[in-house]
Amino acid sequence: MISVRGVTHGYGDDVVLADVSLTVPDGEFLVLAGANGSGKTTLVRHFNGLLAPDEGEVLVDGTPVADDPVAARTAVGMVFQEPRDAFVAATVGADVAFGPENLGLARPEIDDRVGDALAGVGLAGRRDERIDRLSGGERERVAIAGALAMRPGHLVLDEPFTGLDEPARRSVLARLDELHAGGTGVIVVTHDLRDVFDRADRLIALSDGRIAVDGAPAAVREELTDLPIRVPGPR
Ligand SMILES: Nc1ncnc2c1ncn2[C@@H]1O[C@H](COP(=O)(O)OP(=O)(O)OP(=O)(O)O)[C@@H](O)[C@H]1O
């Protein structure tokens, strides 16, 4: 469980999150929506200690993130937009293996996780390819595989579909469905709800650094009309 308690965050004098509180239970599929600049990325970066709040605190599974950032990063996996600079190894397989290696896992377990994660993003059999020869969308999928291989309790994906073609998008969505069905919490940051509206258990929309909408997607559909968020039509 992720507990955000009264978090305020500013960049200089600019307050981007103003006293935000929320709880994300284990296994929840949460969509975090909102306009460009509404504070979505800033909020999720607090979930595993990549940012520290000016005020308030974040707890993961009951432990303040500041007390045990390593535990928070193991429990909450994150994939960001434009992961271009986020790679640590030259080849696909070595990069995806990096996280599990740091967990100190045995080689067969690491190999198993890497194979499973690459299959999950439609890159099975491409372990030995060089990352610098991949397309942008393929790199994005390697970054997602890297997070999958950690098998985190919550997986946060920041605008995961922007650079993906249709088959890749479908493959990632299918993997997210599987993870969710298996009990992993999935948090998708987006301002385009088309792929996730019917999948999510809960939708939170930020506006000006505050939670403007919070509820089951079908129940809050009407409340979203005033926000610059792309909502799919009713079925
Ligand atoms: N490192 C930083 N330094 C200064 N200002 C920042 C920094 N990161 C974000 N901001 C500002 O904080 C505000 C919120 O940014 P954030 O990235 O959290 O929004 P977002 O909702 O994720 O936006 P987007 O949909 O465009 O990704 C924006 O006005 C942005 O310019």
The ligand as an SDF file (V2000), in Angstrom:
LIG
                    3D

 31 33  0  0  0  0  0  0  0  0999 V2000
   12.6300   19.6430  -12.1720 N   0  0  0  0  0  0  0  0  0  0  0  0
   11.7600   20.6520  -12.2800 C   0  0  0  0  0  0  0  0  0  0  0  0
   12.1440   21.9300  -12.0490 N   0  0  0  0  0  0  0  0  0  0  0  0
   11.2680   22.9480  -12.1220 C   0  0  0  0  0  0  0  0  0  0  0  0
    9.9870   22.8260  -12.4670 N   0  0  0  0  0  0  0  0  0  0  0  0
    9.5370   21.5790  -12.7080 C   0  0  0  0  0  0  0  0  0  0  0  0
   10.3950   20.4390  -12.6370 C   0  0  0  0  0  0  0  0  0  0  0  0
    9.6660   19.3280  -12.9360 N   0  0  0  0  0  0  0  0  0  0  0  0
    8.4180   19.7720  -13.1870 C   0  0  0  0  0  0  0  0  0  0  0  0
    8.3320   21.1150  -13.0550 N   0  0  0  0  0  0  0  0  0  0  0  0
    7.1220   21.9230  -13.2180 C   0  0  0  0  0  0  0  0  0  0  0  0
    6.1410   21.4500  -12.3380 O   0  0  0  0  0  0  0  0  0  0  0  0
    4.8570   21.4100  -12.9520 C   0  0  0  0  0  0  0  0  0  0  0  0
    4.2770   20.0090  -12.8820 C   0  0  0  0  0  0  0  0  0  0  0  0
    5.0830   19.1390  -13.6850 O   0  0  0  0  0  0  0  0  0  0  0  0
    4.7800   17.5890  -13.8010 P   0  0  0  0  0  0  0  0  0  0  0  0
    5.8040   17.0400  -14.7120 O   0  0  0  0  0  0  0  0  0  0  0  0
    4.6270   17.0010  -12.4550 O   0  0  0  0  0  0  0  0  0  0  0  0
    3.3510   17.6290  -14.5020 O   0  0  0  0  0  0  0  0  0  0  0  0
    2.5890   16.5100  -15.3210 P   0  0  0  0  0  0  0  0  0  0  0  0
    1.1680   16.5910  -14.8720 O   0  0  0  0  0  0  0  0  0  0  0  0
    3.2640   15.1980  -15.1810 O   0  0  0  0  0  0  0  0  0  0  0  0
    2.7290   17.0500  -16.8090 O   0  0  0  0  0  0  0  0  0  0  0  0
    2.8090   16.3080  -18.2440 P   0  0  0  0  0  0  0  0  0  0  0  0
    1.4300   15.7980  -18.5340 O   0  0  0  0  0  0  0  0  0  0  0  0
    3.1790   17.4310  -19.1500 O   0  0  0  0  0  0  0  0  0  0  0  0
    3.8500   15.2410  -18.1650 O   0  0  0  0  0  0  0  0  0  0  0  0
    5.0570   21.9440  -14.3630 C   0  0  0  0  0  0  0  0  0  0  0  0
    4.6920   23.2960  -14.3760 O   0  0  0  0  0  0  0  0  0  0  0  0
    6.5410   21.7790  -14.6130 C   0  0  0  0  0  0  0  0  0  0  0  0
    7.0120   22.7750  -15.4630 O   0  0  0  0  0  0  0  0  0  0  0  0
  1  2  1  0
  2  3  1  0
  2  7  2  0
  3  4  2  0
  4  5  1  0
  5  6  2  0
  6  7  1  0
  6 10  1  0
  7  8  1  0
  8  9  2  0
  9 10  1  0
 10 11  1  0
 11 12  1  0
 11 30  1  0
 12 13  1  0
 13 14  1  0
 13 28  1  0
 14 15  1  0
 15 16  1  0
 16 17  2  0
 16 18  1  0
 16 19  1  0
 19 20  1  0
 20 21  2  0
 20 22  1  0
 20 23  1  0
 23 24  1  0
 24 25  2  0
 24 26  1  0
 24 27  1  0
 28 29  1  0
 28 30  1  0
 30 31  1  0
M  END
$$$$
